[in-house]
């Protein structure tokens, strides 16, 4: 049975496609940016260690919460999530929070199933668990503010 194409049906389908585009674009932006920035940090750290004849690179122990490279990794996570929130909102329908909301839910779900960092500090655990959701929310808010001012 064919459904008659009404402007409302077409508009609904376009909004659904734009929402899916926002979700996919946000995921690609998050993983692409974090992969690129972590790669630059690791290579840059090793080049720096080789240039100053350091015995080890500061990026060798990025999983250790007591190292500065762990905090660099967390800031990369927040920055890439901020960009993902911006991109997801940009590709989504106007005034829609579905795509950024789905990305926040995915980030929380990923943190729930990931291996916890080896620390007992609640502050460090909060930084680790809430970095991506907060980055996504801030990126979304920044884009919505940019839309209002434009």
Secondary structure, DSSP 8 states (H G I E B T S, - for coil): ------HHHHHHHHHHHHHHHHHHHHHHHHHHHHHHHHHHHHHHHHHHHHHTT-SS-TTTTTT-TTSHHHHHHHHHHHHHHHHHHHHHHHHS-TT--HHHHHHHHHHHHHHHHS---S---HHHHHHHHHHHHHHHHHHHHHHHHHHHH-
